Amino acid sequence: MKTLWLDRYAQRTQRMQSSVVRELLKLTEQPDVISFAGGLPAPDVFPVKEFQEACQRVLAEHGPQALQYSTTEGYRPLREMIARHTARYGIVVSADNILITSGSQQALDLIGKVFINPGDRVLVEKPTYLGALQAWNAYQTEYVTVPLDEEGLQTDKLEEALRVGPKFLYVLPNFHNPAGVTLSLERRKKLIELADHYGVPIIEDDPYGQLRYEGDHLPSLVVIDNEFQRHNGAPYSGNVIYLSTFSKTLAPGLRLGWIIAPVEVIKKLVQAKQGSDLHTSTFTQMVAYEVAHGGFLDRHVRFIREVYRERRDAMLKALERYFPEGVRWTHPQGGLFLWVILPEHLDASAVLKEAIKEKVAFVPGVAFYADGSGQNTMRLNFSYMTPDKIEEGIRRLARVLERFVARPAVAATP
């Protein structure tokens, strides 16, 4: 019997697709599979003891408040802590500029809900974060793309894309997901200059900014825009909306992210969030604050950097040792990922099918391209697996790649 629901889906659902990463994460449930697929933090760095103690304190001292409804904007002490923390990086805002979200994925969805009309163009990097595409596809978005290289977004190719009048520009300047590259300071300044000239605002997504393993800290686009607009000392009112999260520094299971934006934009986003979930979990926010404040978060981030630096280095060494000639990859200064570029005639999705037989998994790069290109690319995560597992996994993947690279390129049929 045919259900009546199938004929009643909204048109926007035609562009909704399951996340390739979410599907591949099912492989991690198999203990013999070495997975480089998910953007998973290492579970062995989660501060379980600190969370256990914080839960007890919150319930003992603030139980009724923690279990009650709360404001949509978020737990004010947590927002004030975020404001103090970001001020150290030059992002000077108040709690009123901050909205707590249920992970940065909800932040992306709220931005789509507030800003995107069907058919609107959004300018994204090529490749870009899969979760952003998944969030905005539901709002029937059209995409304009600008390619990346080792220094991030190619700003010399940006002007033509800006001329088409995109609603906004979405960029991940630090340790890009999926490409692992970092936008250079010169290009950050050029990006702000061009975006201002063409009147296009920017969404700066920065989930990995604190996870730097080498090189010097670079100012965020928010800071550069503030200097460019000469808003120093004034309430934040710039042309950049900034997103970040506790998923990579505390734990992804918290589902806690935040948006920094001008106050009038925050008010509109609050209205959108009220229609979505009323507010992010009060209890979770209070527990996160108890864990993070008092200097613990800084100490914990330093610990995470050491663990992930070791794993990044292990992957880079294994790639040098095992991968065949003709395969290239990025050298990330931080974050969780590096990007592999195969010879042009190879299809990473076909490689994945064979790799799974060897009990190793990754994400084919095509999922990160708004225009469906990138068949010869793949994303590898280095944070989740231990160094010995990383070496074994890369060795397995190299065996598969050697078979593909050895095959002659087949010309496309006219």
Secondary structure, DSSP 8 states (H G I E B T S, - for coil): ---SGGGG--GGGGG----HHHHHGGGGGSTT-EE--S----GGGS-HHHHHHHHHHHHHHHHHHHTS---SS--HHHHHHHHHHHHTTT----GGGEEEESHHHHHHHHHHHHH--TT-EEEEEES--HHHHHHHHTTT-EEEEEEEETTEE-GGGHHHHHTT--S-EEE--SS-TTT-----HHHHHHHHHHHHHHT--EEEE-SSTT-B-SS-----HHHHHHHHTT-TTS----SEEEEEESTTTT-GGG--EEEE--HHHHHHHHHHHHTTTSSS-HHHHHHHHHHHGGGHHHHHHHHHHHHHHHHHHHHHHHHHHHS-TT-EE---SBSSEEEEE--TT--HHHHHHHHHHTTEE-EEGGGG-TTS--TTEEEEE-SSS-HHHHHHHHHHHHHHHHHHHHS-------
